[in-house]
Each structure stands twice: as C-alpha cells, then as structure tokens.
C-alpha cells in the first residue's frame, strides 16, 4: 500500500455515498460562482467516483426556471434538480435556528449522506454532515457587495469542512468567521484546460470588429463593483493612453455599469463589449495585448489564470489571491491605485522581453491548476467526514 500526498491511503477504496449539492445560482452568463459550480460538478462526474458507486444530485433555491440549470450534466449522471421555493433574501434575515428549520422542513426528499452547500447563504438541513464552499467574503469588506446572512458565522461553524480556493481566502474566513484552522481546506480551483491553452488561435479581425475592436487592445474581464477597481483602471488608462495611440482598452462584463464607469472617466479609446460568450472568450482574450485585471479583492481570480493558459501577459494588483494564482508570471501593481496600475501597464508595454517571458511561462504556471485535482481533493474531504466504512 502507498499513501497519497494528502495523507490518504491510495489503495483503500472510497466507499460510495450520496452527496447533495445546494445552489442559489440561476441560469445566465456563466461567470463567477455559477461557472465554478458547473465545472466542479463536471469534474466530480468525470472522476472515478461514479464508477465506485457515488451518487450526486443538486437542489436549487427558489422556483424552477424555464431553462434547466443542469443542462449537459444530467447525461453525465447528475441527479435530477429540485427546487426549494423560498426567498433567499428573506431566509438571510431570519435567526439561525429559524433559517435552518425552514430549510429542513422544506427539504422533503430522502436525505443524502452529506450536503455540500455551494454558497454560505444556502444553509444545510439538519441531520447530516455538511461541507461549504466559500470563495471569499466581499460583503464583509465592501458596502456595495450586499450583506452576509445574519447567521453566517453559525452556518460556517456548523460545517464539518469548508473548501476555499486560496490561502488568502482561508485567512479571510478564519478572521471574519472565527473558524478553527483545521476545518478550512485550501483546494485551488481549476480552469478549462481543453478550452484555454497556448494553441488557441486569436480571434479574426472580423470577429473583433463585430465586438467593436479595431487594432491592438488591452482587455478587462469581470464585474463592476468597487472591489473590481475598474475606476482605477480607467484612470490609469487615462494617464497612459496618450503614449500608446495605437492601443485601446476593452471592458468585458455587465455592459450598463461598465459603460457608466467609462463615461465618467472620459478616458480615450475605451470600448465596452459587454458579456463575452464562453465560446468567444478564448479567441478574443488570445488576441489581446494583455489582460488588465485591477481587482483588489479576489478569493481566486479565474481571468488571470485563463489568460496565462493562453500565453497572454497579465497586469494585475498585488492583492487578494492574485499573487498566489500568477506566482511570478504577471506584472503586479504594488497596490490598487491608478498610479500603481499605470506604472504596471507601462512596465509591460515598454518591455518586449518581459512580455515574451510572460507569454512563454504563463501556460506552465496555469497547468498547476486543474479541475480533476480539485475534484480528487474534495472527494478526500468527503471521505474524512464520512469514513471509509458505513456504520
């Protein structure tokens, strides 16, 4: 027998159990947590777990939407989606015991062996052990990110294990939720390695023109709230653009708020392209001179990882989990100020050797992150909770 690097006996089979995922996400552009959930479930369904007899199904908050949220996963073995029918916002305002009792009473299906909640705001029913995935805690740091449920600390404390994607996120959870260190497990996310890789061809001039892009461009991909720091990027671009008249800045994400930020900044040559379909993103990102990612608070940071995988240079900020993900394969601003970001942009744009170094080394750094590795570690966590044998 031999022992895996995580400390588990690799020759002892993991007995099959039934795991139910709990999600509050709805169908729509697959960004952020909704995208994470789909790729996590896909990785688990493609692992050896199903062959060993494990069963997985999923339950959603709210009413059933017209579009199936599990499209493409049912064929891979994901159990039928069911729906709670309650209001997540109302649940968040209830006392902890009332919120958990509500979930338990409405959860009338036969219980699984373990619940895995994919959001801190979706408490698990009583009576079975629970795992939570928590990427970060923006509402605790930024007043424009909504609010945590009033019972956030109690929900986290009720979990047997919490999965989080970075050491930065782990420090946040330990500080803000007052959790025992041994209960919070860093399990880095992966990316779609068959979609984002160095052999991807840049989008054609016709495709770029259809998105309003003509000539070289920097690309931002993400949201618009304060932690995303888009206003500072626009100010930095305003300080930089005159030196690079051939270059434009493209903003991909929610069009209306990004356009409002761009209009307020009055920086030259800014193009708001709106949401990019996942099928279009690899080619458009590959065509970019660099990814500009000014966020100051990320539990992980998928866009920089995808850019590195393509061999596209990244300009980011030394904040959140971005230094962990990029690990020396990006130009990082010292902080989130417009002056620091402008300096980082100029550092990249004026150093061809540095840009080439990042193009060459980014893909190898990205390959350190994979969904199969993430799924294996999550299964190991399930095993430590449930045990190798049934009672």
Backbone torsions as a table, in degrees:
resi	resn	phi	psi	omega
1	UNK	NA	152.8	175.4
2	UNK	-135.7	159.9	-176.2
3	UNK	-109.8	135.9	178.7
4	UNK	-71.3	166.4	-179.7
5	UNK	-63.3	-19.8	179.3
6	UNK	-87.6	-1.7	175.6
7	UNK	98.5	3.4	-178.4
8	UNK	-99.8	144.5	178.2
9	UNK	-69.8	110.3	-173.6
10	UNK	-70.4	-16.1	-179.1
11	UNK	-93.6	-6.4	178.9
12	UNK	-90.1	119.3	-177.6
13	UNK	-65.6	146.2	175.1
14	UNK	-86.2	115.0	-177.3
15	UNK	-64.9	147.2	-175.7
16	UNK	-70.2	139.8	176.3
17	UNK	-136.8	170.2	179.1
18	UNK	-109.1	120.8	-179.6
19	UNK	-115.3	131.7	176.6
20	UNK	-114.1	124.9	176.6
21	UNK	-89.3	145.5	178.5
22	UNK	-120.5	125.4	-173.4
23	UNK	-133.6	144.3	172.7
24	UNK	-109.3	5.8	-177.4
25	UNK	-82.6	154.1	179.7
26	UNK	-119.0	163.6	175.1
27	UNK	-60.8	150.0	179.7
28	UNK	157.8	-170.9	177.8
29	UNK	-55.0	127.3	-172.1
30	UNK	-83.8	86.2	175.2
31	UNK	-123.9	161.3	173.0
32	UNK	59.5	-137.9	-171.8
33	UNK	-64.1	-36.2	179.3
34	UNK	-60.0	-39.3	177.9
35	UNK	-67.6	-42.8	177.7
36	UNK	-57.1	-46.5	-176.5
37	UNK	-59.6	-45.3	-177.7
38	UNK	-62.3	-43.4	-177.1
39	UNK	-72.3	-34.4	174.6
40	UNK	-61.9	-49.6	-179.0
41	UNK	-62.1	-41.2	179.4
42	UNK	-61.6	-42.9	-179.4
43	UNK	-64.5	-41.0	178.8
44	UNK	-65.8	-40.4	-179.2
45	UNK	-70.1	-25.3	179.1
46	UNK	-92.3	-3.7	178.6
47	UNK	-80.1	-174.7	178.4
48	UNK	-78.2	-2.9	-172.7
49	UNK	-60.0	-44.2	-178.5
50	UNK	-65.6	-37.6	177.9
51	UNK	-63.9	-28.0	177.4
52	UNK	-83.7	-3.6	175.8
53	UNK	102.2	1.0	177.8
54	UNK	-63.1	146.0	175.8
55	UNK	-121.0	139.7	179.8
56	UNK	-129.8	135.1	168.3
57	UNK	-141.0	177.1	-172.6
58	UNK	-140.5	146.4	178.4
59	UNK	-130.2	135.4	-176.6
60	UNK	-110.3	149.1	171.5
61	UNK	-77.3	156.0	176.3
62	UNK	80.9	-169.5	-178.4
63	UNK	-89.4	158.8	-178.2
64	UNK	-66.0	129.1	176.3
65	UNK	-81.5	166.4	179.0
66	UNK	-67.1	-36.1	179.9
67	UNK	-91.1	131.5	-179.0
68	UNK	-66.7	125.3	179.2
69	UNK	-76.7	-7.9	-178.9
70	UNK	-111.9	21.0	-178.2
71	UNK	-52.9	130.6	179.1
72	UNK	87.4	-17.0	-179.2
73	UNK	-96.3	-25.8	178.9
74	UNK	-59.9	-41.3	-179.5
75	UNK	-64.4	-21.2	-179.5
76	UNK	-91.3	-2.9	174.4
77	UNK	114.5	5.5	178.1
78	UNK	-73.8	129.7	-179.7
79	UNK	-63.2	159.1	-174.2
80	UNK	-56.7	138.0	177.5
81	UNK	-74.1	141.4	174.2
82	UNK	-128.3	169.1	-170.9
83	UNK	-134.4	141.7	-177.0
84	UNK	-77.5	-47.2	-179.3
85	UNK	90.6	4.2	179.7
86	UNK	-98.9	168.5	176.8
87	UNK	-91.4	116.0	178.6
88	UNK	-57.4	-37.2	-179.1
89	UNK	-65.0	-40.8	178.9
90	UNK	-67.6	-39.5	179.7
91	UNK	-61.5	-38.3	-176.9
92	UNK	-64.7	-22.8	-177.4
93	UNK	-91.9	-7.6	-179.2
94	UNK	-78.5	156.8	168.5
95	UNK	-60.8	157.0	-174.4
96	UNK	-56.7	-49.2	-177.3
97	UNK	-63.5	-36.9	178.8
98	UNK	-69.3	-40.9	179.7
99	UNK	-63.6	-44.2	-177.4
100	UNK	-71.4	-35.0	176.6
101	UNK	-65.0	-38.0	177.7
102	UNK	-60.8	-47.3	178.7
103	UNK	-61.6	-44.8	-177.4
104	UNK	-63.3	-41.8	-178.3
105	UNK	-69.5	-35.2	-178.7
106	UNK	-83.2	-14.0	-177.0
107	UNK	-90.3	78.8	-169.5
108	UNK	-88.4	-6.3	178.1
109	UNK	-65.9	156.8	171.3
110	UNK	-54.9	133.7	-174.1
111	UNK	-70.0	150.5	173.7
112	UNK	-81.0	-175.1	172.9
113	UNK	-79.7	-27.1	-176.7
114	UNK	-154.1	140.6	172.8
115	UNK	-100.6	138.4	172.9
116	UNK	-123.0	102.6	178.2
117	UNK	-82.5	130.8	-177.7
118	UNK	-94.8	12.7	175.9
119	UNK	-157.2	138.8	177.5
120	UNK	-60.9	-27.7	-177.8
121	UNK	-79.3	0.5	177.3
122	UNK	-115.1	92.8	-177.4
123	UNK	-69.4	151.0	-178.7
124	UNK	-88.0	148.4	175.5
125	UNK	-61.9	158.5	176.9
126	UNK	-75.8	159.8	171.0
127	UNK	101.5	-11.1	178.5
128	UNK	-139.0	151.3	177.4
129	UNK	-64.4	155.7	-174.5
130	UNK	-133.6	147.0	169.2
131	UNK	-120.6	141.3	173.1
132	UNK	-118.3	142.8	165.0
133	UNK	-102.4	123.6	178.4
134	UNK	-130.8	115.0	-176.9
135	UNK	-78.8	-39.4	-179.1
136	UNK	-173.6	-175.0	-176.2
137	UNK	-135.1	63.1	-178.9
138	UNK	-55.0	-39.7	-178.3
139	UNK	-61.2	-23.7	179.0
140	UNK	-77.5	-14.4	-176.1
141	UNK	-115.4	-22.9	-172.7
142	UNK	-134.4	128.4	-174.2
143	UNK	-77.2	-5.5	177.1
144	UNK	-101.6	14.8	-179.1
145	UNK	-110.0	24.6	-178.5
146	UNK	77.9	-153.4	-179.2
147	UNK	-142.2	153.7	174.9
148	UNK	-75.0	153.4	172.2
149	UNK	-57.1	149.0	-178.5
150	UNK	-63.2	-17.9	-178.6
151	UNK	-106.8	22.4	-175.2
152	UNK	-55.6	-45.2	-178.4
153	UNK	-65.5	-39.5	179.6
154	UNK	-66.3	-40.9	179.2
155	UNK	-62.6	-46.9	179.9
156	UNK	-62.8	-39.8	-179.8
157	UNK	-66.3	-25.1	-179.0
158	UNK	-77.8	-14.0	-176.8
159	UNK	-77.1	143.6	172.9
160	UNK	-77.3	-26.6	178.0
161	UNK	-155.5	149.9	175.3
162	UNK	-125.9	129.5	178.6
163	UNK	-98.7	130.5	178.1
164	UNK	-142.9	150.7	-165.8
165	UNK	-90.7	-2.0	-176.4
166	UNK	-154.6	161.9	175.0
167	UNK	-65.7	-34.8	175.8
168	UNK	-60.2	-48.0	-179.7
169	UNK	-62.2	-38.6	179.0
170	UNK	-61.0	-44.0	178.5
171	UNK	-61.7	-39.2	177.7
172	UNK	-61.5	-45.9	-177.9
173	UNK	-65.9	-42.2	180.0
174	UNK	-63.1	-40.6	-178.3
175	UNK	-73.8	-47.8	-169.3
176	UNK	-86.5	-24.8	-179.6
177	UNK	-109.7	-2.1	175.6
178	UNK	54.8	54.1	-175.7
179	UNK	-99.8	152.1	172.9
180	UNK	-64.4	133.0	-176.3
181	UNK	-55.9	-37.0	-176.7
182	UNK	-69.8	-10.3	-178.0
183	UNK	-91.6	-13.1	-175.5
184	UNK	-105.4	118.6	-172.9
185	UNK	-111.1	125.5	175.3
186	UNK	-82.7	117.0	178.0
187	UNK	-130.1	96.5	-176.0
188	UNK	-58.4	142.8	175.7
189	UNK	-70.6	168.4	172.8
190	UNK	-110.7	-166.0	173.7
191	UNK	-146.3	172.0	-177.7
192	UNK	-81.0	91.6	-173.7
193	UNK	-67.6	-22.7	177.5
194	UNK	-82.7	-8.8	-178.6
195	UNK	-107.8	-39.8	-179.0
196	UNK	-110.3	105.0	179.5
197	UNK	-155.6	166.4	-171.2
198	UNK	-65.2	-21.4	-177.9
199	UNK	-83.6	-3.8	178.5
200	UNK	-61.1	135.0	178.6
201	UNK	-83.1	142.0	175.4
202	UNK	-61.3	150.3	175.6
203	UNK	-59.0	148.6	-180.0
204	UNK	-72.1	163.5	177.5
205	UNK	-60.0	-34.5	179.5
206	UNK	-66.8	-42.5	178.5
207	UNK	-64.6	-43.1	179.2
208	UNK	-64.0	-41.6	179.9
209	UNK	-63.2	-34.3	178.4
210	UNK	-64.4	-21.4	176.7
211	UNK	-100.9	11.5	177.6
212	UNK	81.8	16.1	-176.3
213	UNK	-106.1	123.9	-179.1
214	UNK	-134.3	114.6	-177.9
215	UNK	87.5	-178.0	-176.5
216	UNK	-61.8	150.2	-178.3
217	UNK	-153.4	151.5	165.5
218	UNK	-92.2	146.6	-177.1
219	UNK	-123.4	130.6	167.8
220	UNK	-108.0	136.9	176.4
221	UNK	-128.8	121.6	177.9
222	UNK	157.3	-162.5	-176.9
223	UNK	-91.4	-160.8	-171.8
224	UNK	-132.1	-3.4	-176.2
225	UNK	-68.8	173.0	-169.9
226	UNK	-59.3	-37.5	-178.2
227	UNK	-67.4	-23.1	178.5
228	UNK	-71.5	-21.4	167.7
229	UNK	65.1	30.5	-178.3
230	UNK	-66.8	-35.6	179.1
231	UNK	-59.0	-40.7	178.2
232	UNK	-66.9	-37.9	176.8
233	UNK	-61.8	-43.0	-180.0
234	UNK	-64.9	-39.7	176.1
235	UNK	-64.9	-40.5	178.3
236	UNK	-62.9	-40.8	178.4
237	UNK	-65.5	-38.7	176.7
238	UNK	-60.2	-32.6	179.0
239	UNK	-79.0	-17.1	-170.2
240	UNK	-110.5	-30.2	-166.3
241	UNK	-57.9	-36.6	-176.6
242	UNK	-61.2	-26.6	-179.4
243	UNK	-79.8	-12.6	-176.2
244	UNK	-134.9	69.9	-173.4
245	UNK	-65.0	-15.6	179.3
246	UNK	-84.2	-9.4	-168.4
247	UNK	-107.6	146.3	173.0
248	UNK	-125.5	168.7	177.7
249	UNK	-116.3	123.0	179.5
250	UNK	-107.3	134.4	178.7
251	UNK	-113.4	118.0	178.9
252	UNK	-110.7	129.6	-177.7
253	UNK	152.6	-155.6	-179.2
254	UNK	-63.9	115.8	-166.6
255	UNK	-64.1	-47.0	-172.9
256	UNK	-62.9	-52.4	179.6
257	UNK	-66.7	-34.5	177.4
258	UNK	-67.5	-37.7	178.0
259	UNK	-65.6	-38.9	178.0
260	UNK	-61.9	-41.7	177.6
261	UNK	-64.7	-42.0	-179.9
262	UNK	-65.0	-41.8	179.4
263	UNK	-63.5	-39.6	179.6
264	UNK	-67.0	-34.1	-177.9
265	UNK	-76.7	-30.7	-179.2
266	UNK	56.8	33.0	176.3
267	UNK	-79.9	149.9	-177.9
268	UNK	-76.5	153.4	171.2
269	UNK	52.2	52.7	174.0
270	UNK	-108.7	126.8	-178.7
271	UNK	-118.8	120.1	175.1
272	UNK	-92.8	112.2	-175.5
273	UNK	-95.5	-7.3	-178.7
274	UNK	75.1	-165.6	178.4
275	UNK	-66.7	136.1	172.9
276	UNK	-99.3	129.7	174.7
277	UNK	-60.2	145.9	-178.9
278	UNK	-59.1	-29.4	179.2
279	UNK	-70.8	-28.2	-178.2
280	UNK	-90.5	-25.3	-172.2
281	UNK	-58.7	-46.1	-176.3
282	UNK	-57.8	-45.6	-178.5
283	UNK	-67.5	-39.8	179.9
284	UNK	-69.2	-41.4	177.1
285	UNK	-64.5	-39.1	179.7
286	UNK	-64.1	-29.9	-179.5
287	UNK	-78.1	-12.8	-176.4
288	UNK	-73.3	148.4	172.6
289	UNK	-64.7	-37.9	177.2
290	UNK	-164.7	158.8	167.5
291	UNK	-89.6	126.7	174.5
292	UNK	-103.7	114.6	-172.7
293	UNK	-128.6	91.3	-170.5
294	UNK	-88.7	6.7	-173.6
295	UNK	-56.3	142.0	179.0
296	UNK	-108.2	1.3	179.9
297	UNK	-152.4	103.4	177.2
298	UNK	-138.9	132.1	173.6
299	UNK	-73.3	-20.2	176.6
300	UNK	-144.3	-81.4	180.0
301	UNK	111.7	76.0	-176.8
302	UNK	-71.6	-42.9	-179.0
303	UNK	-55.2	-43.6	176.0
304	UNK	-61.3	-37.4	179.5
305	UNK	-64.4	-44.3	179.6
306	UNK	-65.6	-38.5	178.1
307	UNK	-63.6	-46.1	178.8
308	UNK	-59.2	-40.9	-179.7
309	UNK	-60.3	-33.9	179.2
310	UNK	-79.6	-13.7	-173.5
311	UNK	83.9	27.7	178.4
312	UNK	-100.7	128.0	179.0
313	UNK	-60.0	149.5	-178.7
314	UNK	-121.2	133.3	168.3
315	UNK	-113.3	119.6	-178.1
316	UNK	-133.7	-161.5	-179.5
317	UNK	-125.5	141.9	178.6
318	UNK	-76.9	75.2	-176.6
319	UNK	-156.8	157.0	179.5
320	UNK	59.3	-143.7	-177.1
321	UNK	-91.2	-0.1	-175.3
322	UNK	-59.9	-41.5	176.6
323	UNK	-61.1	-34.3	178.0
324	UNK	-66.6	-43.3	-176.2
325	UNK	-70.7	-43.4	-175.5
326	UNK	-83.6	-33.9	170.2
327	UNK	48.8	54.2	176.5
328	UNK	87.0	-1.5	-178.0
329	UNK	-106.8	34.3	176.8
330	UNK	-154.1	159.7	170.2
331	UNK	-92.1	116.9	-175.7
332	UNK	-111.3	126.3	173.9
333	UNK	-66.8	148.0	-177.4
334	UNK	-63.4	-31.2	177.5
335	UNK	-154.6	-174.3	-175.2
336	UNK	-89.3	12.4	179.6
337	UNK	-72.6	155.4	179.6
338	UNK	-63.5	-34.4	179.4
339	UNK	-64.3	-42.9	179.5
340	UNK	-66.9	-41.1	-180.0
341	UNK	-66.7	-41.0	177.4
342	UNK	-60.5	-42.2	178.1
343	UNK	-62.1	-42.0	179.1
344	UNK	-64.4	-40.8	177.7
345	UNK	-61.2	-47.1	-179.6
346	UNK	-64.1	-37.0	178.8
347	UNK	-57.4	-44.2	179.9
348	UNK	-72.1	-47.8	-171.9
349	UNK	-68.5	-21.7	-177.4
350	UNK	-101.8	4.8	-177.3
351	UNK	-129.9	91.6	-178.2
352	UNK	-62.3	-35.5	-179.0
353	UNK	-66.8	-39.9	177.6
354	UNK	-64.2	-45.0	179.2
355	UNK	-59.5	-42.2	179.3
356	UNK	-66.3	-38.5	176.5
357	UNK	-59.1	-44.1	-179.9
358	UNK	-67.0	-38.9	177.8
359	UNK	-61.7	-38.7	-176.6
360	UNK	-77.0	-35.8	-172.7
361	UNK	-97.2	-17.7	179.8
362	UNK	-58.7	-47.2	-177.9
363	UNK	-59.4	-38.6	180.0
364	UNK	-66.4	-39.2	176.9
365	UNK	-64.7	-41.3	180.0
366	UNK	-63.1	-35.6	-177.0
367	UNK	-64.9	-11.6	176.6
368	UNK	-71.2	-12.6	-177.2
369	UNK	-113.2	126.9	179.6
370	UNK	-147.7	149.9	177.0
371	UNK	-71.1	-37.1	175.4
372	UNK	-58.4	-40.9	178.3
373	UNK	-65.5	-39.7	177.5
374	UNK	-61.4	-46.2	-178.4
375	UNK	-63.4	-40.5	179.3
376	UNK	-61.6	-42.2	-179.0
377	UNK	-68.2	-39.3	177.6
378	UNK	-62.8	-41.3	177.8
379	UNK	-63.1	-36.8	177.3
380	UNK	-64.2	-38.4	177.4
381	UNK	-64.6	-43.9	175.5
382	UNK	-55.2	-43.0	-176.2
383	UNK	-64.9	-40.2	-179.8
384	UNK	-63.3	-31.4	-179.8
385	UNK	-77.9	-45.2	-172.5
386	UNK	-88.1	-24.1	180.0
387	UNK	87.6	159.1	-178.0
388	UNK	-75.8	-17.2	-180.0
389	UNK	-132.9	152.6	177.2
390	UNK	-83.3	150.6	178.4
391	UNK	-68.2	NA	NA
